[in-house]
Amino acid sequence: MDLAAALRAFIRIVERGSMTAAAADLGVSQPAVSKMLRNLEAHAGARLLERGPRALRPTARGLALYETAGGPLAAIDAALESLRGDGAAIAGELRLHGPSCIGERHLFRIAMAFQDAHPSVAVALSLENRPVDLIFENIDLALRMGRPREQSLIHKRIGFSRRILVAAPAYLARAAPLRTAADLAAHDLLVTDASLRNGALRLRKGDNTVDIAVRPKLTTNSAQVLIEALRAGRGVATTQLLLVAEELRSGALIRALPDHEIEPSEFFLVYPSQKFLRPAVRAFVDFATPALRRIEGIYSDYKE
């Protein structure tokens, strides 16, 4: 029995909760993974996994083995990776995840530019407005909105994304005057689901903040829907600057209440610390970090 291979298979089964998923990740057949698990359990003289309602889960002894073996195996993989150094091929599949807002307008462009530099890389890009379990869902790298709480993740801070109010000139020309935050009550408000707190919009002007109770005309989690509604003159919208920078430059949209801003979002690149970085992942981290920080609307520090 190849003990190292059996341990890697066991660790991946625990992380994925499925022999089939673990086999796919390891590039072997499901029967081969099953055989490695049986051999490992025979070698250990203990049952390591049991079937739960939805997935395989480790027994008490299996959990102890997982926690003990995971770190050393990751360290060995990392040491081998460092020996290969610059000679390692930047190729294979790169599994990325990010929120739809920055993903649709920016992350996919960065991924395509990375492929131009490394044509042997195949990108699998998932865009969803939810945090994912990188280990369980087999994601190499995620762009996360908000500071990660998981201690097992390495996170690299990208910066703050400024949020502002914007509208089409035609809408503001026909709508009620909009001179103060209180005037928003008389306007059709378009919001993303991340903009409100308990039905209120928090605006900042200098060092002062004010919560405005609002009834949005449209609430969406799609950046594309929000932009299309704005262009059609459907109302005043809360949006990240990075989504509308081009429209603001062209005059298709203009800022509303330009002396006010909404609480910003903070972006991080995150990846698992227990999983050694393949050359393609390490190269993408180095490539994407400065590219993300150059996006108009991303700032290292938030200042009014």
N, C-alpha and C positions, 0 to 999 in steps of 0.2 A: 504493500500500500504506500502511495505517495502521501505522507502525512501532511505536508504543507498544502498540497492540493485539496486534500480532504478538509482541512481546517478552513481554507478559503471558501470552499463550497458550503460548509456549515455556517460560516459567518454571513455569507450572502443569503442563505435561506432565512436566517434570523432577520436580516435587514429587509428582505423583500416579503417574507411571510409566505413564500411559495417556492416549491422546487422547480416548477416550470419557469417562473420569472428568473430565479437564480441561474438556471441552465442557460436561458437566453442571454443573460448578462455575461456569463462565463464563456459562452460560445461552445457549449457542449450539449449533449442530449440530456433529456430529463432522466432516462434510466441510468445514465452515467452518474448524475448527481445523486440519485437514490442509492446507487451502489456505494458511492464514496461515503454517504451518511451511514449506511449500515456497517461498513468497515470501521468507520470512526467510532461508532457506538460499541462495536465489538472490542476494539482496541482499548476504549476507555472503560469498558465494563459497566456502562450506565446508559440509560435512555436519555437522550439529549433534547428531543423535540416531541411535542404532543400536538394533536390537531385541535385547534380552537374552533369556535363557531364560524369564524370567517377566514382564518389563516392558521398556518403552523406557528407555534410559539415555543420558546425554549422552556424546558423544565428548570427546576432550581439548579441542578447540576449543569444543565446546558447554558443557563444564563451566566453561571460562574466561569465556565469555559469561554464563553463569548467575551466577557469583560476582561479575562486574563489574556486571551490569545489575540484579540483584535489589535491592540497597540503594538506588540512586537512584530506582527505580520506587516502592519502598515509601515513600521520603521524599516523593516527589511526591504520592502518594495521601494520606499523612498531612497534608501541607500543604493539600490541597484539602479534606480532612475538617475541619481546624481552621477554615477559612474558613466552612464551612457552620455550624459551631458549634451553638448550641442550636436552630437552625432545622432541623437534620437530623431526619428522621422516625425514630422508634424503632419499626421495623417489620421484617418479613421473618422468615426462619428463624434460630433460635438453636440451634446444635449444641453440646450439652453432654455431658461424659463425667465419670463419677465411680465410686468403688468402691461395691459394693453395700451395704456396712454403713451408711455415712452417707447414701447415696443413697436407699435405700428408706424411711428414717425422716425425713430432713431435707431433702436437696437437692431432692427433687421438690416438697416443700411450698414451699420458697423460690422455685422456678421458677414454681409456680402463683400465688404471691402477686405475682411480677413480672408475670405475664400479666394479673392483675387490674388492675395499674397501667398496663399497656401492652397493650391487647387485640389490637393488630395484629401482635403477635409470636407466631410459631409455634415451639414448643420441640420439638427432637428430643433426647431424653435417653437416653443409653446408660449402663448400669450394669454394669461388669465389674471383676473384681479383677485388673487388669493395667494397666500403663502403656501409653498409646497414643502413636503418632507423630502428633502433631497436624496436621502439614503433610500427610503422606501420606494420612491418613485423613480429612482435611478437617474437623477439629474446631475450633470457635471457641475453646472454653474448657474446661479440665479441672480437676477437683478431684483432686489427687494426694496419695497417702499416701507420705510420705518425700520428702526433699529432691531436687528435680530435678537431674540431672547435665548435661543438655544446655545448652550455652552459648547456643544460639539462642533459648531460651525466656525470657520474662519470668516471674518467679514472685513471687507475693505471699504472704507467710507468714500463715496463719490462726491457728495455735497448736497446742498439744499436746492430744491426746486421751487422757485417763486410762484405764487398763485395770485392772480389778479382778476379784476372784473373787466369784461370787454363786451362790445356790442357792434352791430353793423351801423354805419352812419345813417342809413335810411330808417332804421328802427328808432334811433335817438331823435331824429328829426320829427317824427310823427308822434312820439310818446310824450308823456308828462315830463316836466323838467326833472333832472337828476343832479342835484347839487349837494345833497347831504346823504349820509347813510340811511336816515329815516325815510328818504324819498323812495327807497327800494320797494317799500310796501305798495306803491302804486304802479309797479312795473311787473311785466312777465319775467320771471326768473328761471333760468336754465342752470341746473346744477349737476355735478357729478356726485355720486353717492358718498364720496369721501369728504365733501365740502361742509356738510352740516353736522352740528352737535346737538342732539336732542331737539331737532327742528329749528335750530337757530344758526345763523351765519355769523361767525366771529370775524370782525374786521379790525385791523390794526392801523392806527394813524399815529406815527411817531412812537411814543412810549405808551400811548393809550389804546385800549381795546374796548370794543363794544359788541354785544351780542344782539343781533337783529332777528326777531321772530319772522319767519318767512313761510309762504306757501308756494313752493315751486310749481311753475307751469309744466316743467319737464324735469324728471330726474332720470339719469342714465349712468351706466357704468362703461359706456362706449365713447371713447374719444372721438371717433369718426362721426357718430350720431350728433354729438355736441357741436362739432365744427360745422356740420351741414346745417343744423338748426340755426346757428349763429349767422352763417352766410345768407340764409333765407330770411333773416330779419325777424326771428321769432321771439327775441327778447334779449335781456342782459344775462351773461353767463359767468359763472365762476370757472376758471380754467388755469392750468399751468402755463406759464409764459412759454415754455419750450414747445407747446402745442400750437401757438398762434404767432410766433415770432415773425414768420414770413408774411402772414396776413396783416400784421401791424405795420411792417415796413412798406407794404404795397398800398396801405390805406383801406383794404377791404374790411378791416375791423379797426376799431379804435378803443382806447381804454375808457372805461367809465369810472368815475370817482378815482382819478389817477393818484390822489394823495392817500388812498387806502389800499391795503393789501390784506390777503387772507393768510392765515397761518401756513407756513410752507411745509412741504413734504421733504423727507430726507431719504436719499438713495444709498444703498450698499450693494456691492458685489459679494455674494456669499458662496462658499463651497465647503464640502465636508472635510474636516480635519483628519478623520480616520481613514480617508481614502486617498492614496497617493495620487499626485497630479500627473496625468499623462502629458506628454510633450504638447499636444494640441491644446489641452486645458490651460497649462501654464502659459503658453504663447498667447492664448486669447486673453487671459487676465492682463498680461503686459500690454497687449494691443488695445483692449477695450477701455482700460482705466483712463488713460489720457484722452481718448476719443470721447468718452462720456463727459468728462470734465470740461471739454471744449464746447459742449452744446449750449447754445444761447438760452439762458434761463436757469442754468445750473451755476451755483455760487458756492465757493468754499465755506463762506460764512454768511448767515442771513443778516442783512442790515436793511433797515427801512430806507 
